[in-house]
Amino acid sequence: MLKLGVEPNVVTFSTLINGLVKASKFSLAVSLFDEMVEKGYQPDLITYSIILNGLSKIGDTGRAVRFLRLMEERGFKPNVVAYGTVIDCLCKNGLLKEALHLFSELKVKGNRPNAVIYNCLLYAMCNLGHQEEARRLLNEMIDSNISLDIFTYSILIDAYCKEGMILEAIDIVHTMRKQGMEPNVVMYNILVDAYCKEGMVSKAEHIGDQPPIMSHTTF
């Protein structure tokens, strides 16, 4: 293109950067982004999102947060997807405090967190043993009318089983079914493992036949 005198545009650069990210050549992708800016091209929201996604994939949390700030400095308002990408990266690297800070910032700026962001935080909280915080966050999710999805239920079932609350985990399964969702193999494996650890092998063998407990339990 350059030899023929054809001027590249933002789409050209974004396409190349996306290709480099998909090929796991993140350093080259960032270098090309920097070159794009140096030559006077204004990256758009798609370009920023591609870079954020790449930085998150390699777990470069510090640079991902700085890049989020760079977006704001250059006049772009990060959306829920951009915040969610960085929050997910922070959670996967055990930086729950930093993730919660971004989560609060997201809400203060008038954005409505989606189920994906809530799930990232719930998963991190449960993995780190912060069950009380997870309960409060789940209640916030419910109060905000955010629909619980299959991943949310998986997190809840796993958390209950880790606490030895198998009946409550089974109740979650029945709640899922009432909402038209069937448990997947991961959920059943968690339940079977929990029963076996408690020495209740016979119940593990009939896990799909467990009746719901009488009272509905919240997390």
VEXZA-229862 format. One record per residue: x, y, z of N, C-alpha, C in turn; chain; residue number from 0. Coordinates in Angstrom, 2 decimals, always signed. Layout:
% residues N
       n_x       n_y       n_z      ca_x      ca_y      ca_z       c_x       c_y       c_z   chain   resi
         X         Y         Z         X         Y         Z         X         Y         Z       A    NUM
...
% end
This chain:
% residues 219
       n_x       n_y       n_z      ca_x      ca_y      ca_z       c_x       c_y       c_z   chain   resi
     +0.83     -1.21     +0.00     +0.00     +0.00     +0.00     +0.87     +1.25     +0.00       A      0
     +1.88     +1.25     +0.88     +2.73     +2.42     +1.00     +3.53     +2.67     -0.28       A      1
     +4.05     +1.59     -0.88     +4.82     +1.73     -2.11     +3.96     +2.26     -3.25       A      2
     +2.68     +1.90     -3.22     +1.76     +2.35     -4.27     +1.17     +3.73     -3.97       A      3
     +1.55     +4.26     -2.82     +1.05     +5.58     -2.46     -0.36     +5.57     -1.90       A      4
     -0.82     +4.38     -1.50     -2.15     +4.27     -0.92     -2.04     +4.53     +0.58       A      5
     -2.77     +5.51     +1.05     -2.69     +5.91     +2.46     -3.53     +4.97     +3.33       A      6
     -2.92     +4.31     +4.33     -3.71     +3.46     +5.24     -4.60     +4.32     +6.12       A      7
     -5.65     +3.73     +6.64     -6.54     +4.46     +7.56     -6.64     +3.71     +8.88       A      8
     -7.51     +4.18     +9.76     -7.66     +3.55    +11.08     -8.07     +2.09    +10.95       A      9
     -8.94     +1.80     +9.99     -9.40     +0.42     +9.79     -8.23     -0.48     +9.42       A     10
     -7.34     +0.03     +8.55     -6.17     -0.75     +8.14     -5.31     -1.10     +9.35       A     11
     -5.00     -0.08    +10.15     -4.17     -0.30    +11.33     -4.86     -1.24    +12.32       A     12
     -6.15     -1.03    +12.55     -6.89     -1.86    +13.51     -6.90     -3.32    +13.07       A     13
     -7.05     -3.55    +11.76     -7.06     -4.91    +11.23     -5.71     -5.58    +11.45       A     14
     -4.64     -4.85    +11.19     -3.29     -5.39    +11.38     -3.02     -5.67    +12.87       A     15
     -3.41     -4.72    +13.72     -3.21     -4.88    +15.16     -3.99     -6.08    +15.66       A     16
     -5.21     -6.23    +15.19     -6.04     -7.37    +15.60     -5.40     -8.69    +15.18       A     17
     -4.84     -8.72    +13.98     -4.17     -9.92    +13.49     -2.96    -10.28    +14.34       A     18
     -2.20     -9.27    +14.74     -1.03     -9.51    +15.59     -1.44    -10.02    +16.97       A     19
     -2.53     -9.45    +17.51     -3.02     -9.90    +18.82     -3.47    -11.36    +18.74       A     20
     -4.20    -11.70    +17.69     -4.67    -13.08    +17.53     -3.51    -14.06    +17.35       A     21
     -2.39    -13.55    +16.78     -1.22    -14.38    +16.58     -0.29    -14.38    +17.80       A     22
     -0.80    -13.76    +18.89     -0.04    -13.67    +20.15     +1.23    -12.85    +20.03       A     23
     +1.28    -11.96    +19.05     +2.44    -11.07    +18.88     +2.08     -9.71    +19.48       A     24
     +1.92     -9.70    +20.81     +1.39     -8.53    +21.51     +2.35     -7.35    +21.47       A     25
     +3.65     -7.61    +21.58     +4.63     -6.52    +21.55     +4.58     -5.80    +20.21       A     26
     +4.47     -6.56    +19.14     +4.38     -5.96    +17.80     +3.08     -5.18    +17.65       A     27
     +2.01     -5.72    +18.23     +0.71     -5.04    +18.15     +0.76     -3.69    +18.84       A     28
     +1.38     -3.63    +20.02     +1.50     -2.38    +20.76     +2.42     -1.41    +20.03       A     29
     +3.49     -1.95    +19.45     +4.43     -1.10    +18.68     +3.72     -0.48    +17.49       A     30
     +2.90     -1.28    +16.82     +2.16     -0.76    +15.66     +1.15     +0.29    +16.10       A     31
     +0.54     +0.08    +17.26     -0.38     +1.08    +17.80     +0.35     +2.40    +18.06       A     32
     +1.52     +2.30    +18.69     +2.31     +3.50    +18.96     +2.71     +4.21    +17.66       A     33
     +3.08     +3.42    +16.66     +3.46     +3.98    +15.35     +2.26     +4.68    +14.71       A     34
     +1.11     +4.10    +14.86     -0.13     +4.67    +14.32     -0.38     +6.06    +14.91       A     35
     -0.21     +6.15    +16.24     -0.43     +7.42    +16.93     +0.62     +8.44    +16.52       A     36
     +1.88     +8.00    +16.44     +2.98     +8.90    +16.06     +2.78     +9.50    +14.67       A     37
     +2.15     +8.74    +13.78     +1.94     +9.21    +12.41     +0.69    +10.09    +12.29       A     38
     +0.04    +10.33    +13.44     -1.10    +11.25    +13.44     -2.45    +10.63    +13.24       A     39
     -2.52     +9.30    +13.25     -3.82     +8.64    +13.11     -4.49     +8.55    +14.48       A     40
     -5.78     +8.80    +14.49     -6.53     +8.77    +15.76     -7.18     +7.40    +15.93       A     41
     -6.70     +6.59    +16.88     -7.33     +5.27    +17.10     -8.79     +5.45    +17.51       A     42
     -9.62     +4.50    +17.12    -11.02     +4.54    +17.54    -11.24     +3.55    +18.69       A     43
    -12.47     +3.46    +19.14    -12.79     +2.60    +20.28    -12.46     +1.14    +19.99       A     44
    -12.62     +0.73    +18.73    -12.32     -0.66    +18.35    -10.83     -0.94    +18.52       A     45
    -10.00     +0.01    +18.09     -8.55     -0.17    +18.20     -8.14     -0.31    +19.66       A     46
     -8.66     +0.58    +20.51     -8.34     +0.52    +21.93     -8.79     -0.81    +22.54       A     47
     -9.98     -1.27    +22.14    -10.51     -2.52    +22.68     -9.64     -3.71    +22.30       A     48
     -9.11     -3.68    +21.07     -8.24     -4.76    +20.61     -6.97     -4.83    +21.47       A     49
     -6.36     -3.68    +21.69     -5.14     -3.63    +22.50     -5.43     -4.06    +23.94       A     50
     -6.53     -3.58    +24.51     -6.90     -3.97    +25.87     -7.08     -5.48    +25.98       A     51
     -7.72     -6.05    +24.99     -7.95     -7.49    +24.98     -6.63     -8.25    +24.93       A     52
     -5.70     -7.75    +24.12     -4.39     -8.38    +24.02     -3.61     -8.31    +25.31       A     53
     -3.59     -7.14    +25.94     -2.87     -6.96    +27.20     -3.47     -7.84    +28.30       A     54
     -4.79     -7.98    +28.27     -5.46     -8.81    +29.27     -5.12    -10.28    +29.06       A     55
     -5.02    -10.70    +27.81     -4.72    -12.10    +27.52     -3.34    -12.50    +28.04       A     56
     -2.40    -11.57    +28.00     -1.06    -11.91    +28.48     -0.90    -11.58    +29.97       A     57
     -1.98    -11.09    +30.58     -1.97    -10.83    +32.02     -1.17     -9.61    +32.43       A     58
     -0.98     -8.68    +31.50     -0.24     -7.45    +31.81     -1.20     -6.45    +32.44       A     59
     -1.50     -6.66    +33.72     -2.53     -5.87    +34.41     -2.16     -4.39    +34.51       A     60
     -0.90     -4.13    +34.84     -0.48     -2.73    +34.99     -0.65     -1.95    +33.72       A     61
     -0.22     -2.55    +32.63     -0.32     -1.85    +31.34     -1.76     -1.74    +30.88       A     62
     -2.57     -2.75    +31.21     -3.99     -2.70    +30.83     -4.70     -1.54    +31.52       A     63
     -4.41     -1.36    +32.82     -5.02     -0.25    +33.57     -4.53     +1.09    +33.01       A     64
     -3.23     +1.17    +32.72     -2.69     +2.42    +32.16     -3.30     +2.72    +30.80       A     65
     -3.55     +1.68    +30.03     -4.15     +1.86    +28.71     -5.58     +2.36    +28.84       A     66
     -6.28     +1.88    +29.87     -7.64     +2.35    +30.13     -7.62     +3.85    +30.42       A     67
     -6.62     +4.27    +31.20     -6.46     +5.71    +31.51     -6.10     +6.50    +30.26       A     68
     -5.29     +5.89    +29.40     -4.89     +6.55    +28.16     -6.10     +6.83    +27.28       A     69
     -7.03     +5.89    +27.25     -8.26     +6.09    +26.49     -8.98     +7.35    +26.95       A     70
     -9.09     +7.51    +28.27     -9.78     +8.67    +28.83     -9.04     +9.96    +28.52       A     71
     -7.71     +9.92    +28.62     -6.90    +11.11    +28.34     -7.06    +11.58    +26.90       A     72
     -7.31    +10.63    +26.02     -7.44    +10.97    +24.60     -8.90    +11.16    +24.18       A     73
     -9.78    +11.30    +25.18    -11.16    +11.67    +24.88    -12.12    +10.54    +24.66       A     74
    -11.69     +9.31    +24.90    -12.59     +8.17    +24.75    -13.12     +7.74    +26.10       A     75
    -14.41     +7.57    +26.19    -15.02     +7.10    +27.43    -15.07     +5.58    +27.40       A     76
    -14.26     +4.91    +28.23    -14.29     +3.44    +28.23    -15.70     +2.93    +28.54       A     77
    -16.15     +1.95    +27.76    -17.48     +1.39    +27.98    -17.42     +0.18    +28.91       A     78
    -18.56     -0.46    +29.10    -18.65     -1.61    +30.00    -17.72     -2.73    +29.54       A     79
    -17.61     -2.93    +28.23    -16.76     -3.99    +27.70    -15.29     -3.71    +28.04       A     80
    -14.86     -2.47    +27.86    -13.47     -2.10    +28.16    -13.16     -2.31    +29.65       A     81
    -14.06     -1.82    +30.50    -13.87     -2.01    +31.94    -13.90     -3.49    +32.30       A     82
    -14.83     -4.21    +31.69    -14.95     -5.63    +31.98    -13.70     -6.42    +31.61       A     83
    -13.09     -6.04    +30.50    -11.86     -6.70    +30.06    -10.75     -6.55    +31.09       A     84
    -10.59     -5.33    +31.60     -9.53     -5.06    +32.59     -9.87     -5.69    +33.94       A     85
    -11.14     -5.61    +34.34    -11.56     -6.23    +35.61    -11.32     -7.73    +35.57       A     86
    -11.62     -8.37    +34.45    -11.40     -9.80    +34.30     -9.91    -10.12    +34.43       A     87
     -9.08     -9.29    +33.81     -7.63     -9.48    +33.87     -7.13     -9.38    +35.31       A     88
     -7.60     -8.38    +36.03     -7.20     -8.18    +37.43     -7.64     -9.35    +38.30       A     89
     -8.89     -9.80    +38.09     -9.43    -10.92    +38.89     -8.62    -12.20    +38.65       A     90
     -8.28    -12.46    +37.40     -7.54    -13.68    +37.08     -6.14    -13.66    +37.67       A     91
     -5.64    -12.47    +37.97     -4.30    -12.35    +38.54     -4.35    -12.10    +40.06       A     92
     -5.54    -12.34    +40.64     -5.67    -12.24    +42.10     -5.70    -10.83    +42.65       A     93
     -5.87     -9.84    +41.79     -5.87     -8.43    +42.23     -7.31     -7.97    +42.45       A     94
     -7.96     -8.58    +43.43     -9.38     -8.32    +43.68     -9.63     -6.88    +44.11       A     95
     -8.78     -6.35    +44.98     -8.94     -4.98    +45.46     -8.94     -3.98    +44.30       A     96
     -7.99     -4.14    +43.39     -7.90     -3.25    +42.23     -9.12     -3.43    +41.32       A     97
     -9.57     -4.69    +41.17    -10.74     -4.96    +40.33    -11.99     -4.30    +40.91       A     98
    -12.15     -4.37    +42.23    -13.30     -3.74    +42.88    -13.25     -2.22    +42.77       A     99
    -12.05     -1.67    +42.76    -11.91     -0.22    +42.58    -12.43     +0.19    +41.20       A    100
    -12.05     -0.56    +40.18    -12.54     -0.27    +38.82    -14.04     -0.50    +38.72       A    101
    -14.52     -1.51    +39.42    -15.95     -1.82    +39.43    -16.74     -0.63    +40.01       A    102
    -16.26     -0.08    +41.12    -16.90     +1.09    +41.73    -16.84     +2.29    +40.81       A    103
    -15.69     +2.47    +40.18    -15.51     +3.58    +39.24    -16.48     +3.47    +38.07       A    104
    -16.65     +2.26    +37.58    -17.57     +2.01    +36.47    -18.98     +2.47    +36.82       A    105
    -19.43     +2.14    +38.04    -20.78     +2.50    +38.47    -20.90     +4.00    +38.72       A    106
    -19.87     +4.59    +39.31    -19.89     +6.03    +39.59    -20.04     +6.83    +38.30       A    107
    -19.45     +6.31    +37.22    -19.50     +7.01    +35.93    -20.80     +6.75    +35.17       A    108
    -21.75     +6.09    +35.85    -23.07     +5.92    +35.25    -23.24     +4.70    +34.38       A    109
    -22.27     +3.79    +34.40    -22.39     +2.56    +33.60    -23.03     +1.45    +34.43       A    110
    -23.75     +0.60    +33.76    -24.41     -0.52    +34.44    -23.61     -1.80    +34.19       A    111
    -22.97     -2.35    +35.23    -22.19     -3.58    +35.05    -23.07     -4.71    +34.53       A    112
    -22.50     -5.57    +33.71    -23.27     -6.70    +33.18    -22.94     -7.98    +33.95       A    113
    -23.60     -9.06    +33.57    -23.42    -10.33    +34.27    -21.99    -10.84    +34.18       A    114
    -21.33    -10.56    +33.07    -19.95    -11.03    +32.89    -19.03    -10.43    +33.95       A    115
    -19.18     -9.13    +34.20    -18.35     -8.46    +35.20    -18.65     -9.00    +36.60       A    116
    -19.93     -9.14    +36.91    -20.31     -9.69    +38.22    -19.74    -11.10    +38.40       A    117
    -19.81    -11.91    +37.35    -19.30    -13.28    +37.44    -17.80    -13.31    +37.69       A    118
    -17.07    -12.42    +37.03    -15.61    -12.35    +37.24    -15.30    -12.06    +38.71       A    119
    -16.01    -11.10    +39.26    -15.77    -10.71    +40.66    -16.22    -11.80    +41.62       A    120
    -17.38    -12.41    +41.36    -17.86    -13.49    +42.22    -16.89    -14.66    +42.23       A    121
    -16.39    -15.01    +41.07    -15.45    -16.13    +40.94    -14.17    -15.84    +41.72       A    122
    -13.66    -14.62    +41.57    -12.43    -14.24    +42.28    -12.65    -14.25    +43.79       A    123
    -13.78    -13.71    +44.22    -14.09    -13.66    +45.66    -14.18    -15.06    +46.26       A    124
    -14.88    -15.94    +45.58    -15.04    -17.31    +46.09    -13.70    -18.04    +46.10       A    125
    -12.88    -17.84    +45.08    -11.58    -18.50    +45.03    -10.65    -18.02    +46.13       A    126
    -10.80    -16.76    +46.51     -9.94    -16.19    +47.54    -10.53    -16.36    +48.94       A    127
    -11.70    -17.03    +49.02    -12.32    -17.29    +50.31    -13.09    -16.12    +50.89       A    128
    -13.42    -15.15    +50.06    -14.17    -13.98    +50.54    -15.67    -14.22    +50.34       A    129
    -16.20    -15.20    +51.05    -17.58    -15.62    +50.83    -18.59    -14.53    +51.21       A    130
    -18.32    -13.81    +52.28    -19.26    -12.77    +52.71    -19.36    -11.66    +51.66       A    131
    -18.22    -11.28    +51.11    -18.22    -10.27    +50.04    -18.98    -10.78    +48.83       A    132
    -18.80    -12.07    +48.53    -19.49    -12.66    +47.39    -21.00    -12.64    +47.59       A    133
    -21.44    -12.92    +48.82    -22.87    -12.89    +49.12    -23.44    -11.48    +48.90       A    134
    -22.72    -10.49    +49.38    -23.19     -9.11    +49.22    -23.25     -8.72    +47.74       A    135
    -22.25     -9.15    +46.99    -22.22     -8.81    +45.56    -23.35     -9.50    +44.81       A    136
    -23.63    -10.76    +45.18    -24.73    -11.47    +44.54    -26.06    -10.79    +44.82       A    137
    -26.26    -10.37    +46.06    -27.50     -9.67    +46.40    -27.62     -8.36    +45.61       A    138
    -26.50     -7.70    +45.42    -26.50     -6.47    +44.60    -26.89     -6.80    +43.17       A    139
    -26.37     -7.91    +42.68    -26.67     -8.36    +41.32    -28.17     -8.62    +41.16       A    140
    -28.75     -9.29    +42.14    -30.18     -9.60    +42.11    -31.02     -8.33    +42.22       A    141
    -30.62     -7.43    +43.14    -31.34     -6.17    +43.33    -31.29     -5.29    +42.08       A    142
    -30.22     -5.45    +41.29    -30.06     -4.66    +40.07    -30.72     -5.31    +38.87       A    143
    -31.44     -6.43    +39.13    -32.14     -7.16    +38.07    -31.20     -7.69    +36.98       A    144
    -29.99     -8.08    +37.40    -29.05     -8.71    +36.48    -29.35    -10.21    +36.47       A    145
    -29.66    -10.75    +35.32    -30.02    -12.17    +35.23    -28.83    -13.06    +35.53       A    146
    -29.04    -14.06    +36.37    -28.00    -15.03    +36.66    -27.91    -16.01    +35.49       A    147
    -26.69    -16.26    +35.01    -26.51    -17.19    +33.90    -25.88    -18.49    +34.39       A    148
    -25.55    -19.37    +33.46    -25.03    -20.69    +33.81    -23.72    -20.59    +34.59       A    149
    -22.89    -19.59    +34.26    -21.62    -19.43    +34.96    -21.84    -18.95    +36.39       A    150
    -22.81    -18.05    +36.57    -23.12    -17.58    +37.92    -23.54    -18.75    +38.79       A    151
    -24.41    -19.59    +38.26    -24.88    -20.75    +39.03    -23.73    -21.71    +39.35       A    152
    -22.80    -21.87    +38.40    -21.65    -22.74    +38.64    -20.82    -22.23    +39.81       A    153
    -20.63    -20.91    +39.85    -19.86    -20.29    +40.93    -20.55    -20.55    +42.27       A    154
    -21.88    -20.38    +42.29    -22.64    -20.56    +43.53    -22.58    -22.00    +44.02       A    155
    -22.77    -22.94    +43.10    -22.74    -24.36    +43.47    -21.37    -24.73    +44.02       A    156
    -20.33    -24.26    +43.36    -18.97    -24.55    +43.82    -18.71    -23.96    +45.20       A    157
    -19.18    -22.71    +45.40    -18.96    -22.03    +46.69    -19.70    -22.75    +47.81       A    158
    -20.94    -23.14    +47.57    -21.72    -23.86    +48.59    -21.05    -25.19    +48.95       A    159
    -20.61    -25.92    +47.92    -19.98    -27.22    +48.15    -18.69    -27.09    +48.95       A    160
    -17.93    -26.04    +48.67    -16.69    -25.81    +49.41    -16.97    -25.53    +50.89       A    161
    -18.15    -24.97    +51.16    -18.54    -24.69    +52.54    -19.25    -25.88    +53.19       A    162
    -19.40    -26.99    +52.42    -20.08    -28.17    +52.95    -21.59    -28.04    +52.96       A    163
    -22.12    -27.05    +52.22    -23.57    -26.80    +52.20    -24.17    -27.44    +50.94       A    164
    -24.18    -28.78    +50.95    -24.58    -29.51    +49.74    -26.06    -29.34    +49.43       A    165
    -26.92    -29.36    +50.46    -28.36    -29.19    +50.22    -28.65    -27.85    +49.55       A    166
    -27.94    -26.82    +50.00    -28.14    -25.51    +49.38    -27.69    -25.52    +47.92       A    167
    -26.59    -26.26    +47.65    -26.11    -26.38    +46.27    -27.14    -27.10    +45.40       A    168
    -27.76    -28.14    +45.96    -28.81    -28.87    +45.23    -30.00    -27.96    +44.97       A    169
    -30.31    -27.11    +45.93    -31.42    -26.18    +45.75    -31.14    -25.23    +44.58       A    170
    -29.88    -24.86    +44.41    -29.50    -24.01    +43.29    -29.80    -24.73    +41.96       A    171
    -29.54    -26.04    +41.94    -29.80    -26.83    +40.73    -31.29    -26.77    +40.38       A    172
    -32.14    -26.92    +41.38    -33.58    -26.89    +41.13    -34.05    -25.48    +40.73       A    173
    -33.42    -24.48    +41.30    -33.74    -23.10    +40.90    -33.39    -22.89    +39.43       A    174
    -32.24    -23.43    +39.01    -31.83    -23.35    +37.61    -32.89    -23.97    +36.70       A    175
    -33.32    -25.17    +37.08    -34.27    -25.89    +36.24    -35.61    -25.15    +36.13       A    176
    -36.00    -24.48    +37.21    -37.23    -23.69    +37.16    -37.11    -22.56    +36.15       A    177
    -35.87    -22.11    +35.91    -35.64    -21.04    +34.96    -35.28    -21.57    +33.57       A    178
    -35.47    -22.87    +33.38    -35.27    -23.46    +32.06    -33.83    -23.79    +31.72       A    179
    -32.95    -23.84    +32.73    -31.54    -24.18    +32.49    -31.21    -25.51    +33.13       A    180
    -30.48    -26.34    +32.40    -30.05    -27.63    +32.93    -28.60    -27.55    +33.40       A    181
    -28.27    -28.19    +34.52    -26.88    -28.21    +34.99    -25.98    -28.89    +33.95       A    182
    -24.75    -28.43    +33.87    -23.81    -29.06    +32.95    -22.93    -30.06    +33.69       A    183
    -22.04    -30.71    +32.97    -21.20    -31.76    +33.56    -20.28    -31.20    +34.64       A    184
    -19.85    -29.97    +34.49    -18.97    -29.36    +35.50    -19.70    -29.26    +36.84       A    185
    -20.95    -28.82    +36.80    -21.74    -28.69    +38.03    -21.94    -30.04    +38.71       A    186
    -22.28    -31.05    +37.90    -22.49    -32.38    +38.47    -21.21    -32.93    +39.07       A    187
    -20.08    -32.66    +38.42    -18.80    -33.12    +38.95    -18.51    -32.49    +40.31       A    188
    -18.84    -31.22    +40.44    -18.64    -30.51    +41.72    -19.49    -31.13    +42.81       A    189
    -20.76    -31.42    +42.47    -21.68    -32.01    +43.46    -21.27    -33.43    +43.84       A    190
    -20.90    -34.22    +42.84    -20.47    -35.60    +43.11    -19.23    -35.60    +44.01       A    191
    -18.29    -34.72    +43.70    -17.08    -34.63    +44.51    -17.39    -34.23    +45.95       A    192
    -18.34    -33.28    +46.11    -18.72    -32.83    +47.45    -19.36    -33.96    +48.25       A    193
    -20.25    -34.72    +47.63    -20.90    -35.85    +48.32    -19.87    -36.91    +48.71       A    194
    -18.96    -37.21    +47.79    -17.96    -38.25    +48.06    -17.05    -37.84    +49.22       A    195
    -16.71    -36.56    +49.28    -15.86    -36.08    +50.37    -16.55    -36.19    +51.73       A    196
    -17.89    -36.13    +51.68    -18.67    -36.28    +52.92    -19.02    -37.73    +53.21       A    197
    -18.54    -38.64    +52.35    -18.80    -40.06    +52.56    -20.18    -40.51    +52.14       A    198
    -20.88    -39.68    +51.35    -22.25    -40.00    +50.92    -22.23    -40.46    +49.46       A    199
    -21.58    -41.60    +49.22    -21.41    -42.10    +47.86    -22.74    -42.45    +47.21       A    200
    -23.66    -43.04    +47.99    -24.95    -43.44    +47.41    -25.72    -42.23    +46.89       A    201
    -25.63    -41.12    +47.61    -26.31    -39.91    +47.14    -25.63    -39.35    +45.90       A    202
    -24.32    -39.50    +45.84    -23.59    -39.05    +44.65    -24.04    -39.82    +43.42       A    203
    -24.35    -41.11    +43.61    -24.79    -41.95    +42.48    -26.15    -41.52    +41.94       A    204
    -26.96    -40.87    +42.79    -28.31    -40.47    +42.38    -28.46    -38.95    +42.43       A    205
    -27.40    -38.26    +42.07    -27.37    -36.81    +42.19    -28.48    -36.13    +41.40       A    206
    -28.83    -36.70    +40.27    -29.86    -36.08    +39.43    -31.27    -36.24    +39.97       A    207
    -31.41    -37.12    +40.97    -32.74    -37.38    +41.52    -32.99    -36.68    +42.84       A    208
    -32.07    -35.81    +43.26    -32.21    -35.15    +44.56    -33.43    -34.22    +44.57       A    209
    -34.31    -34.31    +45.58    -35.46    -33.41    +45.66    -35.03    -32.04    +46.16       A    210
    -35.77    -30.97    +45.82    -35.42    -29.65    +46.33    -35.68    -29.55    +47.83       A    211
    -34.85    -28.75    +48.54    -35.13    -28.53    +49.95    -36.32    -27.59    +50.07       A    212
    -36.95    -27.61    +51.22    -38.24    -26.93    +51.37    -38.15    -25.42    +51.20       A    213
    -37.15    -24.78    +51.79    -37.07    -23.33    +51.72    -36.05    -22.90    +50.68       A    214
    -36.39    -21.87    +49.95    -35.43    -21.37    +48.95    -34.31    -20.64    +49.66       A    215
    -33.09    -20.93    +49.26    -31.93    -20.36    +49.92    -31.28    -19.32    +49.03       A    216
    -30.92    -18.18    +49.60    -30.14    -17.20    +48.86    -28.70    -17.35    +49.25       A    217
    -27.81    -16.95    +48.38    -26.39    -17.16    +48.59    -25.87    -16.30    +49.73       A    218
% end
